[in-house]
Amino acid sequence: MALFSAPSGRRLVWLAGLVATVALLSYGYYLQYVKYLDPCPLCITQRMFYMVVGVASLAGLVAIRHRLWQRLVAGVATLGAAGGAAVAGRQVWLQHLPPDQVPECGLGLQYWLQTESPFRVLTLLFKGDGNCAEVQWTFLGLSIGEWSLIWFLGFLAVSLALFFSAPTSRSSSLKAAASDR
């Protein structure tokens, strides 16, 4: 557990989280702009949750010696990872529905933004549509949604470990710093 409690270990974990989220987002944009795979509403929503986890990782990295910030940032990362896992889980569920039960495809995000209220757009982004059930890409037999679910569950486990192992008192923070030397 020293990896999650000592500042040097926490620094490594936060850095790994930041690098992973940047890599995942970069690959998503590569698929969109180079391979021309248009993201569905649930993919776009997952990107937002990856950004939450990435920004939390950056904040955790910057505030490595501040125990209150470490706990707060780990909480934000946990919420981002849990939200992303829920959205990715919905996409995986849609992808595994029988074809006759898949919801109809919507008119797209651009149309929603032009014609719907912001609250309705947000609702539609979390709900998804038939486009979200389409599997356009696989790696090792898993779709983007399935890989995303795995990553979010990993981020959730790590952020929970960071949250519960954050130093709770000044003396434990000093002991951890002394053990790093």
ABEGO torsion letter per residue (X at the ends): XAAAABAAAAAAAAAAAAAAAAAAAAAAAAAAAAAGBBBBAAAAAAAAAAAAAAAAAAAAAAAAABAAAAAAAAAAAAAAAAAAAAAAAAAAAAAABBAAABBBBBAEAAAAAAABBAAAAAAAAAAEBAAAABBABBBGGBBAAAAAAAAAAAAAAAAAAAAAABBABAAAAAAAAAAAX
